[in-house]
Amino acid sequence: MATKLKETQNSPLRRIFTPITDGTAKLLIKAIPGIKADHITYAGLGLTVLGSFARFMLPEKLLSASNISTASLGLMLFGVLCDGIDGAVARNVEKPPGYHELEGMLTDVVHNRLGETAMAASRIFAAGLRRDPIGIFLATVSGITSPLPSVFRALSEAEGSKVDESGNNPIAKLGTRVPRAIFAISSTAFPQAEINDATIPIQPIADLLSTAGNIAALVERYNVLKRVRRGEIQKNLSENDQYFGAERAKRLKPYSAVNALILLGSATASLMLMMK
C-alpha cells in the first residue's frame, strides 16, 4: 500500500529571505519600468561569472590580492542574490496576456546552474595555479555532482512526488542550494587563508564537504524517485507541478552532461599546465 509522503515547505532560509527579495523586487519594478524577471536572471549570471574569474582578470597592480578576493566575493554574492530577486520580480510584475509563469521559471533553471559551472571552473584553474592536484580533483568532483540532486528532484516531481527542498539528514542538507552556494562562493573568492604562517586549504575542504552533501542528497532523492515509481509513495502533486518537474528534468539532464565536459576539460588543461 502506498504511503503518503509528508508535505514539505520551503527551507527556513528561503522563508527568511522572501520578504527581503520581495521588497527589493518592488523597488526595482518601481524604479525601472518594464523590468522583467529574465533581466534579473541574466544580470545575476553575469555578476556570478565576473566574480568567479575576477582573480584572473583584475591586475594586482591596481588591487591587492585580498581586495581582488573581496571584489570577487561581492560580485558573486550579488549574482546569487539575483536568484531570489528574479522570482520575486516575476511574482510582482504585471504579466502580459498569454504569459505562463512556468516560462520564466524554466528560463531560470539552467542560468542559475551556469553560475555554478563558472565558479567550479574558476576553482579548478586557481588550484592549478597553486599546483594543487587534490584541489583540482575535489573542485571537479564537486562541480560535476552539484546538479545531480536537482535532476533527481525534478524526476521525482515529474512522477508526482514532492521532494524535501532542504534535505532530511545533516549531510544531505550540505548538498542543497543555500549551503552549496555558501561553499562555492566562499572557496572561489578565498581558496586559501594564511593564519599565523599556516596555510588553511579552504577550497579543498569546502569542495569535499559539498561533494559529500551532493552525493547524500542525490541518494536521498533517488530513493524517493525509486519508491514513487514502485507505487510505495502516494502522489501528491498537481499535473501542472508534474509538468514543471518534467520540463526541468529535460533541461537539467543535458546541462549536467555539458557541465561535466566543461569541468573535465578545465581539470585536464589545469593538470597539463601544472606539469609544464
For each residue, the residues with C-beta under 8 A, 3 or more apart:
1:
2: 231 232 233 234
3: 232 233 234
4: 233 234 236
5: 161 162 224 228 233 234 236
6:
7: 162 236
8: 162 163 164 165 166
9: 15
10: 14 15 18 165
11: 14 15 165 166 176 177 178
12: 15 16 166
13: 16 17 178
14: 10 11 17 18 84 165 178
15: 9 10 11 12 18
16: 12 13 19 20
17: 13 14 20 21 84
18: 10 14 15 21 22 84 88
19: 16 22 23
20: 16 17 23 24 84
21: 17 18 24 25 81 84 85 87 88
22: 18 19 25 26 88 91 92
23: 19 20 26 27
24: 20 21 27 28 85 88
25: 21 22 28 29 85 88 89 91 92 93
26: 22 23 29 30 88 92
27: 23 24 30 31
28: 24 25 31 32 35 40 85 89
29: 25 26 32 33 35 89 92 93
30: 26 27
31: 27 28
32: 28 29 35
33: 29
34:
35: 28 29 32 39 40 89 93
36: 39 40 89 93 104
37: 40 41 86 87 89 90 93 104 107 108
38: 41 42 86 104 107
39: 35 36 42 43
40: 28 35 36 37 43 44 82 85 86 89
41: 37 38 44 45 82 83 86 107 108 111 112
42: 38 39 45 46 111
43: 39 40 46 47 79 82
44: 40 41 47 48 78 79 80 81 82 83 85 86 111 112 115
45: 41 42 48 49 79 111 112 114 115
46: 42 43 49 50 79
47: 43 44 50 51 75 76 78 79 82
48: 44 45 51 52 75 76 79 80 115 118 119
49: 45 46 52 53 79 114 115 118
50: 46 47 53 54 57 75 79
51: 47 48 54 71 72 73 74 75 76 77 78 79 185 188 189
52: 48 49 72 76 115 118 119 121 122 188
53: 49 50 56 57 118 122
54: 50 51 57 58 68 71 72 75
55: 58 65 68 69 72 122 126
56: 53 122 125
57: 50 53 54
58: 54 55 62 63 68 71
59: 62 63
60: 63 64 65 68
61:
62: 58 59
63: 58 59 60 67 68 71
64: 60 67 68
65: 55 60 68 69
66: 69 70
67: 63 64 70 71
68: 54 55 58 60 63 64 65 71 72
69: 55 65 66 72 73 189 190
70: 66 67 73 74 189
71: 51 54 58 63 67 68 74 75
72: 51 52 54 55 68 69 75 76 188 189
73: 51 69 70 76 77 185 186 189 190
74: 51 70 71 77 78
75: 47 48 50 51 54 71 72 78 79
76: 47 48 51 52 72 73 79 80 115 119 185 188 189
77: 51 73 74 80 81 185
78: 44 47 51 74 75 81 82
79: 43 44 45 46 47 48 49 50 51 75 76 82 83 115
80: 44 48 76 77 83 115 181 185
81: 21 44 77 78 84 85
82: 40 41 43 44 47 78 79 85 86
83: 41 44 79 80 86 87 108 112
84: 14 17 18 20 21 81 87 88
85: 21 24 25 28 40 44 81 82 88 89
86: 37 38 40 41 44 82 83 89 90 104 108
87: 21 37 83 84 90 91 105 108
88: 18 21 22 24 25 26 84 85 91 92
89: 25 28 29 35 36 37 40 85 86 92 93
90: 37 86 87 93 101 104 105
91: 22 25 87 88
92: 22 25 26 29 88 89
93: 25 29 35 36 37 89 90
94:
95: 99 101
96: 99
97:
98:
99: 95 96 103
100: 103
101: 90 95 104 105
102: 105 106 240 243 244 247
103: 99 100 106 107
104: 36 37 38 86 90 101 107 108
105: 87 90 101 102 108 109 244
106: 102 103 109 244 247 248 251
107: 37 38 41 103 104 110 111
108: 37 41 83 86 87 104 105 111 112
109: 105 106 112 113 248 251 252
110: 107 113 114 251 252 255
111: 41 42 44 45 107 108 114 115
112: 41 44 45 83 108 109 115 116
113: 109 110 116 117 146 147 150 252 255 259
114: 45 49 110 111 117 118 255
115: 44 45 48 49 52 76 79 80 111 112 118 119
116: 112 113 119 120 143 146 147 180 184 259
117: 113 114 120 121 143 259 262 263
118: 48 49 52 53 114 115 121 122
119: 48 52 76 115 116 122 123 143 184 185 188
120: 116 117 123 124 139 140 142 143 146 184 263 266
121: 52 117 118 124 125 143 262 263 266
122: 52 53 55 56 118 119 125 126 188
123: 119 120 126 127 135 139 143 184 187 188 191 203 207
124: 120 121 127 128 136 139 140 143 263 266 267 270
125: 56 121 122 128 129 266 270
126: 55 122 123 129 130 135 188 191 203
127: 123 124 130 132 133 134 135 136 139 191 203 204 270
128: 124 125 131 132 136 269 270 271 273 274
129: 125 126
130: 126 127 135 191 192
131: 128 274
132: 127 128 135 136 201 204
133: 127 136 137 271 274
134: 127 137 138 204
135: 123 126 127 130 132 138 139 191 201 203 204 207
136: 124 127 128 132 133 139 140 267 270 271 274
137: 133 134 140 141 267
138: 134 135 141 142 203 204 207 208 211
139: 120 123 124 127 135 136 142 143 203 204 207 263 267
140: 120 124 136 137 143 144 263 264 266 267
141: 137 138 144 145 207 211
142: 120 138 139 145 146 183 184 207 208 210 211 214
143: 116 117 119 120 121 123 124 139 140 146 259 263
144: 140 141 148 259 260 263 264
145: 141 142 148 175 211 214 215 218
146: 113 116 120 142 143 180 184 210 214 259
147: 113 116 150 151 252 255 256 259
148: 144 145 151 152 214 218 256
149: 152 153 175 176 214 217 218 220 221
150: 113 147 153 154 248 252
151: 147 148 154 155 249 252 253 256
152: 148 149 155 156 163 218 221 222 224 225
153: 149 150 156 157 163 165 221 245
154: 150 151 157 158 245 246 248 249 252
155: 151 152 158 159 225 245 249
156: 152 153 159 161 162 163 221 224 225 228 245
157: 153 154 160 161 162 163 237 241 242 244 245 248
158: 154 155 242 243 245 246 248 249
159: 155 156 225 228 229 235 242 245
160: 157 228 235 236 237 242
161: 5 156 157 224 225 227 228 233 235 236 237
162: 5 7 8 156 157 236 237
163: 8 152 153 156 157 221 224
164: 8 167 168
165: 8 10 11 14 153 176 177
166: 8 11 12 173 176
167: 164 172 173 174 175 176 213 216 217 220
168: 164 172 220
169: 172 173 216 220
170: 173 174
171: 174 175 212 213 216
172: 167 168 169 175 176 213 216 217 219 220
173: 166 167 169 170 176 179 213 217
174: 167 170 171 179 180 183 209 210 212 213 214 216 217
175: 145 149 167 171 172 179 180 210 212 213 214 215 216 217 218
176: 11 149 165 166 167 172 173 179 180 213 217
177: 11 165 180 181
178: 11 13 14 181 182
179: 173 174 175 176 182 183 210 213
180: 116 146 174 175 176 177 183 184 210 213 214
181: 80 177 178 184 185
182: 178 179 185 186
183: 142 174 179 180 186 187 206 207 209 210
184: 116 119 120 123 142 146 180 181 187 188 206 210
185: 51 73 76 77 80 119 181 182 188 189
186: 73 182 183 189 190 202 206
187: 123 183 184 190 191 202 203 205 206 207
188: 51 52 72 76 119 122 123 126 184 185 191 203
189: 51 69 70 72 73 76 185 186
190: 69 73 186 187 193 202
191: 123 126 127 130 135 187 188 201 202 203
192: 130 199 200 201 202 203
193: 190 199 200 202
194: 197 198 199 200
195: 198 200
196:
197: 194
198: 194 195
199: 192 193 194
200: 192 193 194 195
201: 132 135 191 192 204 205
202: 186 187 190 191 192 193 205 206
203: 123 126 127 135 138 139 187 188 191 192 206 207
204: 127 132 134 135 138 139 201 207 208
205: 187 201 202 208 209
206: 183 184 186 187 202 203 209 210
207: 123 135 138 139 141 142 183 187 203 204 210 211
208: 138 142 204 205 211 212
209: 174 183 205 206 212 213
210: 142 146 174 175 179 180 183 184 206 207 213 214
211: 138 141 142 145 207 208 214 215
212: 171 174 175 208 209 215 216
213: 167 171 172 173 174 175 176 179 180 209 210 216 217
214: 142 145 146 148 149 174 175 180 210 211 217 218
215: 145 175 211 212 218 219
216: 167 169 171 172 174 175 212 213 219 220
217: 149 167 172 173 174 175 176 213 214 220 221
218: 145 148 149 152 175 214 215 221 222
219: 172 215 216 222 223
220: 149 167 168 169 172 216 217 223 224
221: 149 152 153 156 163 217 218 224 225
222: 152 218 219 225 226
223: 219 220 226 227
224: 5 152 156 161 163 220 221 227 228 233
225: 152 155 156 159 161 221 222 228 229
226: 222 223 229 230
227: 161 223 224 230 232 233
228: 5 156 159 160 161 224 225 231 232 233 235
229: 159 225 226
230: 226 227
231: 2 228
232: 2 3 227 228
233: 2 3 4 5 161 224 227 228
234: 2 3 4 5
235: 159 160 161 228
236: 4 5 7 160 161 162
237: 157 160 161 162 241 242 245
238: 241 242
239: 242 243
240: 102 243 244
241: 157 237 238 244 245
242: 157 158 159 160 237 238 239 245 246
243: 102 158 239 240 246 247
244: 102 105 106 157 240 241 247 248
245: 153 154 155 156 157 158 159 237 241 242 248 249
246: 154 158 242 243 249 250
247: 102 106 243 244 250 251
248: 106 109 150 154 157 158 244 245 251 252
249: 151 154 155 158 245 246 252 253
250: 246 247 253 254
251: 106 109 110 247 248 254 255
252: 109 110 113 147 150 151 154 248 249 255 256
253: 151 249 250 256 257
254: 250 251 257 258
255: 110 113 114 147 251 252 258 259
256: 147 148 151 252 253 259 260
257: 253 254 260 261
258: 254 255 261 262
259: 113 116 117 143 144 146 147 255 256 262 263
260: 144 256 257 263 264
261: 257 258 264 265
262: 117 121 258 259 265 266
263: 117 120 121 124 139 140 143 144 259 260 266 267
264: 140 144 260 261 267 268
265: 261 262 268 269
266: 120 121 124 125 140 262 263 269 270
267: 124 136 137 139 140 263 264 270 271
268: 264 265 271 272
269: 128 265 266 272 273
270: 124 125 127 128 136 266 267 273 274
271: 128 133 136 267 268 274 275
272: 268 269 275 276
273: 128 269 270 276
274: 128 131 133 136 270 271
275: 271 272
276: 272 273
